[in-house]
């Protein structure tokens, strides 16, 4: 059963570090926790019309948070750093932020 690309690539990750990687054609996304590298590459190519060279994934652990005497964990998620080929165009959403 094929999963929609919108259910694989959930959101862009906008941090100082991820914005610094744009010069190297690397884009960072929050992705579904059960998505594979092949699924992520296919979803990014279909959603943005670009060519993917490489995908690196990592699990981001939730952090401890407190509010007064109550404490808990923020949810963890899976993050993917997608490297585009040199001849591929950029992703307009990220380009507008630089």
Biotite code that builds the C-alpha atoms (Angstrom):
import biotite.structure as struc

atoms = struc.array([
    struc.Atom([0.000, 0.000, 0.000], chain_id="A", res_id=1, res_name="UNK", atom_name="CA", element="C"),
    struc.Atom([1.458, 3.326, -1.077], chain_id="A", res_id=2, res_name="UNK", atom_name="CA", element="C"),
    struc.Atom([1.582, 6.106, 1.506], chain_id="A", res_id=3, res_name="UNK", atom_name="CA", element="C"),
    struc.Atom([0.951, 9.711, 0.462], chain_id="A", res_id=4, res_name="UNK", atom_name="CA", element="C"),
    struc.Atom([4.097, 11.890, 0.442], chain_id="A", res_id=5, res_name="UNK", atom_name="CA", element="C"),
    struc.Atom([2.378, 14.376, 2.774], chain_id="A", res_id=6, res_name="UNK", atom_name="CA", element="C"),
    struc.Atom([2.181, 11.627, 5.405], chain_id="A", res_id=7, res_name="UNK", atom_name="CA", element="C"),
    struc.Atom([5.924, 10.921, 5.135], chain_id="A", res_id=8, res_name="UNK", atom_name="CA", element="C"),
    struc.Atom([7.383, 14.458, 5.101], chain_id="A", res_id=9, res_name="UNK", atom_name="CA", element="C"),
    struc.Atom([5.595, 16.123, 8.017], chain_id="A", res_id=10, res_name="UNK", atom_name="CA", element="C"),
    struc.Atom([7.269, 19.525, 8.463], chain_id="A", res_id=11, res_name="UNK", atom_name="CA", element="C"),
    struc.Atom([10.442, 21.470, 7.702], chain_id="A", res_id=12, res_name="UNK", atom_name="CA", element="C"),
    struc.Atom([12.939, 21.929, 10.525], chain_id="A", res_id=13, res_name="UNK", atom_name="CA", element="C"),
    struc.Atom([13.877, 25.609, 10.786], chain_id="A", res_id=14, res_name="UNK", atom_name="CA", element="C"),
    struc.Atom([16.931, 26.096, 12.993], chain_id="A", res_id=15, res_name="UNK", atom_name="CA", element="C"),
    struc.Atom([20.138, 28.071, 12.685], chain_id="A", res_id=16, res_name="UNK", atom_name="CA", element="C"),
    struc.Atom([22.017, 24.863, 11.920], chain_id="A", res_id=17, res_name="UNK", atom_name="CA", element="C"),
    struc.Atom([19.594, 23.716, 9.219], chain_id="A", res_id=18, res_name="UNK", atom_name="CA", element="C"),
    struc.Atom([19.618, 27.149, 7.567], chain_id="A", res_id=19, res_name="UNK", atom_name="CA", element="C"),
    struc.Atom([23.430, 26.982, 7.446], chain_id="A", res_id=20, res_name="UNK", atom_name="CA", element="C"),
    struc.Atom([23.234, 23.711, 5.490], chain_id="A", res_id=21, res_name="UNK", atom_name="CA", element="C"),
    struc.Atom([21.226, 25.269, 2.640], chain_id="A", res_id=22, res_name="UNK", atom_name="CA", element="C"),
    struc.Atom([24.441, 26.420, 0.945], chain_id="A", res_id=23, res_name="UNK", atom_name="CA", element="C"),
    struc.Atom([25.443, 22.746, 0.642], chain_id="A", res_id=24, res_name="UNK", atom_name="CA", element="C"),
    struc.Atom([22.032, 21.740, -0.863], chain_id="A", res_id=25, res_name="UNK", atom_name="CA", element="C"),
    struc.Atom([20.986, 20.017, 2.392], chain_id="A", res_id=26, res_name="UNK", atom_name="CA", element="C"),
    struc.Atom([17.404, 20.379, 3.608], chain_id="A", res_id=27, res_name="UNK", atom_name="CA", element="C"),
    struc.Atom([16.069, 19.180, 6.967], chain_id="A", res_id=28, res_name="UNK", atom_name="CA", element="C"),
    struc.Atom([12.584, 17.727, 7.529], chain_id="A", res_id=29, res_name="UNK", atom_name="CA", element="C"),
    struc.Atom([10.600, 16.137, 10.327], chain_id="A", res_id=30, res_name="UNK", atom_name="CA", element="C"),
    struc.Atom([9.418, 12.792, 8.934], chain_id="A", res_id=31, res_name="UNK", atom_name="CA", element="C"),
    struc.Atom([7.166, 9.890, 9.936], chain_id="A", res_id=32, res_name="UNK", atom_name="CA", element="C"),
    struc.Atom([8.865, 7.604, 12.435], chain_id="A", res_id=33, res_name="UNK", atom_name="CA", element="C"),
    struc.Atom([8.273, 4.483, 10.323], chain_id="A", res_id=34, res_name="UNK", atom_name="CA", element="C"),
    struc.Atom([9.516, 6.017, 7.033], chain_id="A", res_id=35, res_name="UNK", atom_name="CA", element="C"),
    struc.Atom([12.600, 4.544, 5.366], chain_id="A", res_id=36, res_name="UNK", atom_name="CA", element="C"),
    struc.Atom([15.288, 6.493, 3.506], chain_id="A", res_id=37, res_name="UNK", atom_name="CA", element="C"),
    struc.Atom([13.865, 5.290, 0.176], chain_id="A", res_id=38, res_name="UNK", atom_name="CA", element="C"),
    struc.Atom([10.359, 6.454, 1.159], chain_id="A", res_id=39, res_name="UNK", atom_name="CA", element="C"),
    struc.Atom([11.696, 9.852, 2.235], chain_id="A", res_id=40, res_name="UNK", atom_name="CA", element="C"),
    struc.Atom([13.668, 10.356, -1.002], chain_id="A", res_id=41, res_name="UNK", atom_name="CA", element="C"),
    struc.Atom([10.649, 9.462, -3.149], chain_id="A", res_id=42, res_name="UNK", atom_name="CA", element="C"),
    struc.Atom([8.345, 11.745, -1.131], chain_id="A", res_id=43, res_name="UNK", atom_name="CA", element="C"),
    struc.Atom([10.689, 14.768, -1.367], chain_id="A", res_id=44, res_name="UNK", atom_name="CA", element="C"),
    struc.Atom([11.146, 14.236, -5.118], chain_id="A", res_id=45, res_name="UNK", atom_name="CA", element="C"),
    struc.Atom([7.380, 14.031, -5.640], chain_id="A", res_id=46, res_name="UNK", atom_name="CA", element="C"),
    struc.Atom([6.445, 16.956, -3.379], chain_id="A", res_id=47, res_name="UNK", atom_name="CA", element="C"),
    struc.Atom([9.073, 19.479, -4.492], chain_id="A", res_id=48, res_name="UNK", atom_name="CA", element="C"),
    struc.Atom([10.121, 18.275, -7.976], chain_id="A", res_id=49, res_name="UNK", atom_name="CA", element="C"),
    struc.Atom([13.839, 17.948, -7.141], chain_id="A", res_id=50, res_name="UNK", atom_name="CA", element="C"),
    struc.Atom([16.467, 15.182, -7.454], chain_id="A", res_id=51, res_name="UNK", atom_name="CA", element="C"),
    struc.Atom([17.669, 13.612, -4.193], chain_id="A", res_id=52, res_name="UNK", atom_name="CA", element="C"),
    struc.Atom([21.266, 12.410, -3.943], chain_id="A", res_id=53, res_name="UNK", atom_name="CA", element="C"),
    struc.Atom([21.355, 11.175, -0.326], chain_id="A", res_id=54, res_name="UNK", atom_name="CA", element="C"),
    struc.Atom([19.192, 10.913, 2.798], chain_id="A", res_id=55, res_name="UNK", atom_name="CA", element="C"),
    struc.Atom([20.503, 10.815, 6.376], chain_id="A", res_id=56, res_name="UNK", atom_name="CA", element="C"),
    struc.Atom([18.048, 10.040, 9.192], chain_id="A", res_id=57, res_name="UNK", atom_name="CA", element="C"),
    struc.Atom([18.185, 10.292, 12.969], chain_id="A", res_id=58, res_name="UNK", atom_name="CA", element="C"),
    struc.Atom([15.845, 9.876, 15.908], chain_id="A", res_id=59, res_name="UNK", atom_name="CA", element="C"),
    struc.Atom([15.572, 13.003, 18.065], chain_id="A", res_id=60, res_name="UNK", atom_name="CA", element="C"),
    struc.Atom([14.950, 12.113, 21.688], chain_id="A", res_id=61, res_name="UNK", atom_name="CA", element="C"),
    struc.Atom([12.303, 13.979, 23.710], chain_id="A", res_id=62, res_name="UNK", atom_name="CA", element="C"),
    struc.Atom([13.577, 16.336, 26.390], chain_id="A", res_id=63, res_name="UNK", atom_name="CA", element="C"),
    struc.Atom([12.544, 16.764, 30.016], chain_id="A", res_id=64, res_name="UNK", atom_name="CA", element="C"),
    struc.Atom([10.322, 19.813, 30.594], chain_id="A", res_id=65, res_name="UNK", atom_name="CA", element="C"),
    struc.Atom([8.945, 21.310, 33.810], chain_id="A", res_id=66, res_name="UNK", atom_name="CA", element="C"),
    struc.Atom([6.111, 23.658, 34.638], chain_id="A", res_id=67, res_name="UNK", atom_name="CA", element="C"),
    struc.Atom([6.075, 24.360, 38.335], chain_id="A", res_id=68, res_name="UNK", atom_name="CA", element="C"),
    struc.Atom([5.936, 21.105, 40.220], chain_id="A", res_id=69, res_name="UNK", atom_name="CA", element="C"),
    struc.Atom([4.816, 19.115, 37.162], chain_id="A", res_id=70, res_name="UNK", atom_name="CA", element="C"),
    struc.Atom([7.285, 17.572, 34.780], chain_id="A", res_id=71, res_name="UNK", atom_name="CA", element="C"),
    struc.Atom([7.158, 15.457, 31.650], chain_id="A", res_id=72, res_name="UNK", atom_name="CA", element="C"),
    struc.Atom([8.828, 14.684, 28.368], chain_id="A", res_id=73, res_name="UNK", atom_name="CA", element="C"),
    struc.Atom([8.431, 16.434, 25.017], chain_id="A", res_id=74, res_name="UNK", atom_name="CA", element="C"),
    struc.Atom([7.659, 13.970, 22.227], chain_id="A", res_id=75, res_name="UNK", atom_name="CA", element="C"),
    struc.Atom([10.525, 12.482, 20.222], chain_id="A", res_id=76, res_name="UNK", atom_name="CA", element="C"),
    struc.Atom([10.518, 12.434, 16.425], chain_id="A", res_id=77, res_name="UNK", atom_name="CA", element="C"),
    struc.Atom([12.502, 11.304, 13.392], chain_id="A", res_id=78, res_name="UNK", atom_name="CA", element="C"),
    struc.Atom([14.479, 13.862, 11.410], chain_id="A", res_id=79, res_name="UNK", atom_name="CA", element="C"),
    struc.Atom([15.864, 13.538, 7.876], chain_id="A", res_id=80, res_name="UNK", atom_name="CA", element="C"),
    struc.Atom([18.618, 15.583, 6.221], chain_id="A", res_id=81, res_name="UNK", atom_name="CA", element="C"),
    struc.Atom([18.067, 15.383, 2.466], chain_id="A", res_id=82, res_name="UNK", atom_name="CA", element="C"),
    struc.Atom([20.983, 16.204, 0.132], chain_id="A", res_id=83, res_name="UNK", atom_name="CA", element="C"),
    struc.Atom([20.012, 17.268, -3.381], chain_id="A", res_id=84, res_name="UNK", atom_name="CA", element="C"),
    struc.Atom([22.084, 16.679, -6.503], chain_id="A", res_id=85, res_name="UNK", atom_name="CA", element="C"),
    struc.Atom([24.285, 19.541, -7.739], chain_id="A", res_id=86, res_name="UNK", atom_name="CA", element="C"),
    struc.Atom([22.171, 20.148, -10.854], chain_id="A", res_id=87, res_name="UNK", atom_name="CA", element="C"),
    struc.Atom([18.853, 20.121, -8.962], chain_id="A", res_id=88, res_name="UNK", atom_name="CA", element="C"),
    struc.Atom([16.955, 23.329, -8.252], chain_id="A", res_id=89, res_name="UNK", atom_name="CA", element="C"),
    struc.Atom([16.374, 24.433, -4.661], chain_id="A", res_id=90, res_name="UNK", atom_name="CA", element="C"),
    struc.Atom([13.198, 24.139, -2.617], chain_id="A", res_id=91, res_name="UNK", atom_name="CA", element="C"),
    struc.Atom([11.390, 27.512, -2.788], chain_id="A", res_id=92, res_name="UNK", atom_name="CA", element="C"),
    struc.Atom([10.070, 27.402, 0.802], chain_id="A", res_id=93, res_name="UNK", atom_name="CA", element="C"),
    struc.Atom([13.594, 27.300, 2.233], chain_id="A", res_id=94, res_name="UNK", atom_name="CA", element="C"),
    struc.Atom([15.022, 29.727, -0.330], chain_id="A", res_id=95, res_name="UNK", atom_name="CA", element="C"),
    struc.Atom([12.513, 32.416, 0.695], chain_id="A", res_id=96, res_name="UNK", atom_name="CA", element="C"),
    struc.Atom([13.807, 32.281, 4.293], chain_id="A", res_id=97, res_name="UNK", atom_name="CA", element="C"),
    struc.Atom([17.431, 33.064, 3.491], chain_id="A", res_id=98, res_name="UNK", atom_name="CA", element="C"),
])
